[in-house]
Amino acid sequence: MIGAVNRVALEVFGLEIYWYAIIIISGVIIAMWLSTREAVRVGMRKDDVSDFMLGALPLSFIGARLYYVLFNLQPYLDDPMQIFNIRSGGLAIYGGLIAGGIWLYFYCQRNFISTWTFLDVAAPSVLLAQGIGRWGNFMNHEAFGEVTTRSFLENLYLPSFIIDNMYIEGAYRQPTFLYESIWSVIGFILLIVLRKKTGLLKQGEVFLGYIIWYSFGRMFIEGMRTDSLYLFASIRVSQLLSLILFVGGIILLVWRRKKQKDLKDYRRSYGDNQSLI
């Protein structure tokens, strides 16, 4: 493979440590740090985020893996032990978000925390972590698109290490991992800026903004990929779910604005202290 980046970052006592794992864990740590700072500002306990993550991390990884396996079942029926082999990737973001979301609901109920508050606190940081995590797919040659030319990639002004690493299965590929990473980082910045504006967003709307933004981009980017999971012959699972989330997010946002007149402003409801993010 032309100039491909080595998937193995280092070797410790004979054990290979993959870039995929390092990048995913780095994204999680950054998201926890940012979410904790915002949690303190809005009046949550400093340990609320870390305590939540003790359950969310393993459950999200299990959910991400199960989602991937269930919609790509045949290889794992042929060799069930491969279900536990995640060193080469095979984690679906939506599966992790679904599992994490279920755990978040029960965690908030048990600890008397507003679910909307927690979602607003975490949403931008989760989006940033997703953007970082896509570089793990880059290292593993996952989440790539249709065949393209080197000249097309060069015209995007991409550095050589990205172009060389997009030579996959005998051809250059669309860097869809990069498109989604950039889309996620832009969304993170946008949500942080909007969240700072007093009187602009209501409680819950930072999270809904995340849902609408991410699902809209994912809906189109997923259509460019060649390694998608399929529900039926021509229906991509993540593309269909993105459409549902995008439409559902808009409907819920509008419905809450019209029907719930007592919604508090995000900034005013949590005090006027300057955001720490």
N, C-alpha and C positions, 0 to 999 in steps of 0.2 A: 504494500500500500504506500503510495507516494507521501513521504514526509509525515506519516501518521503520528499523532501524539501517543505516547506510551500510556496505556490505561493504568498501569501500576505506578503509584507515586513513590513508594519506598517499600523496603522489605525489613521486617523486624523479627529476628530469631527464626528466619525461614518462612514467616507469614507475610504474604503480599497484601499491602494496604492499597486499595484502589482510590483513584481520584474521585470516583463516583461517591464513595462513602464520605470522604473528607469534605467535598463540596456540599452534600446534603446536610451533614452535621453542622457545617459552618453557617448555612442559611438558617437552620433552626436556632442556633445560638444567637445570631444577630436579631432574629425575630423576637426571641425571648427578652433580650436586653432592651430593645425598643419598646416592646409591649409593657414591660415592667415599669419603665420610666413614665409612660402615659398612664398606667394603672394607678401609680402613686398620685399623679396630678389630679385624677378624677375622684380620689378618695377611697380607692380600694387598698387592701393591705399589700405591702411590698411582696409578700410571699404568695399572693393569690395566683400569679401567673406560673411561678415555678411549681407550686403544688398541683395546679391543673396539668402541667406538662408531664408530671410523673406518671399520670395515667394516659394522657393524650398521646405521648410519643409512641409507646408500644402499640396502643390501639390503632393509631393512624398508620403505622407501618404495616400492621396486620391487615387493616382495611385496604390500604393501597395495593398490597400483594394479592389479596383475595379478589379484588376488582379486576386486576390484570389477569389472574388465573382463570376466573370464571368466564371471561369474555375471550379467552384464548386457550380453551380447555383441552383440546386434543393432545398437544405435546405433553401435558402433565398427566393425562390418563395413560399415555404410553410409558411414561417414566415419572411416577409420583414423587420420587425423592427430589426431583428438580424444583418442586414447589418451594423448597427451603433454600434454593440456590439463588440468592439475590445479588451476588457479586457482579453479575453481568447486567444488572438492571432489572426491569420488569416491575416497577412500582408506578401505579396510576394515581395521579394527583387527585382526581375526583374521589377515588376510593378512600384516600387518606382524609380528605376534607369531610366526607360523609361520616366516617367513623369518629373523627375528632369532634364534629358537630354534635353527634349524639352524646358523646361523653361530656361535652361542654354543658349541654342542657342539664344533665343529671348533677354535674358538679356545681353549677350555679344554684340549682334547687336545694341541694344539700347544705350549701354555704351561704344561703340567703343573699346572693348576688344577682342583680338584674342581668338577665341573659343578653338583652340589647346592649347594656353597658359594656359587658365583656366582649361582645362581638365588635362593637365600635372601636374598642381599645386595640383588639388584635388584628382586625381586618387589613389595615395598611401594611403591617409588618409581615403578615402571612403572604401578601401579594409580593413583597420584596423577596421573601424566602423562596417563593416559586420562581421568581426571575433568576435568582442565584442558582437554584436547583437545576434549571435547564442546562447549565454548563456541565452538570454531571452527565446528562444525556449526550452532550457534545463529546465528552471523553469516552463514552461507551459506544459511540456511533449509533445513537438512537434518535428518535424524533426528527428524522430527516425527511426531505421532500422529494419531488420528482427529479428526474435527470435534467441537468442543465450543463452549461459549458463553463470552462475556466474563465473565459473572457467576461461572461455575465457576472461571475463572482468578483472578478477584479474591478468591474465597473461599479460595484457596490462599495469600493474602497475598503475592502476587508483586509486585515493583515494576513500575511502568508500562512501563518500557522493555522488559521481558520480555513482558508482555502484548501490547503493541503490535506487537512483532516476531514474535509467534506468529500474526498475521493473515496467513495464507498461502493463496494460490489462492482468494481470495474468502471465507475463513472462518477463525475462530479454531481453533487446533489444540492438541492435548495436547502439553505440553512434555516429550516423552520424552527429549530431550537432557538436560534438567535432572534428570529422575529417575535417569538413568544416572550423571550427574556426581556427584550427591549420594551414590548408592550406592557409587561408586568411592572417594570421599573418606572415607566412613565405614569402608569396608574398609581403606583405608590406615591410618587411625588405629587400628583394631582390630588389624591385623597388627603395627604398631609396639609397641602395648601388650603384646600376647602375646609378642612376640619378646624383650621385656625380662625376662620371667619365667624365672628359673633353674629348670631341670628340667621345664618345661612342654612345650616343643616339641623334637622331634628334628631332626637335620639333614635338610633337604629338606622339612620340614613347613611352613615359612613359605611356600615356593613352592606347595605343594599347597593350603595355605589360600587363597592368592591364586586359584588355579584354581577351587576350589570356590566361593568367595565371588562372584567376578566372573561365572562362568558361570551360577550360580543366578539372580542378578539379571538378567543379560542375557537369559536364557531367557524371562522374563516380560515384560521391557520390550520386547524385540524383537517379541513378539506384539501389542503396542499400536501399533507403527509402521505407517505406510502407504507407506514408501519402501524396504521390505526387498528384499533380493535373494532370488530363489526358485530352488530346485533343480528342483522340479517345480511343477505348477500351484498346489498349496496347501501346499508344504513350504518354509518359510523356511530358507535356508542357515545363517544364524547361530543360529537357534533350535535346529536339529538338532545343530549342532556344540556349542552350549552344553550341551545335554542329555548328549551323549557325554562332554564334558569333566567335567561335574558328577558323573556316575555313575563315570566312570573315575578321577577324582581321589579320591573316597571309597574306592573299591575298592583303589587303590594305597596310600593312607594306612593302611588297615586291614591290608592284606597285609604292608606293611613292618614294622608294629608286631608282627605275629604271627610272621613268618618271619625277620626280621633282628634277632635279639636283641642284636647288637653295635652298634646305632644309638646314636650319641652325642647327648647333649643339645645343642641349638643353643648355649646360653649357655656351658656348661661347656667344650665342645669348642673354643671360640674365646677362652677366657680370661674372667676376671671383670671386665674393665674396663667402666666404665659406657658404655653405647651413646651414640654421638655424635648419634644422631637422636632 
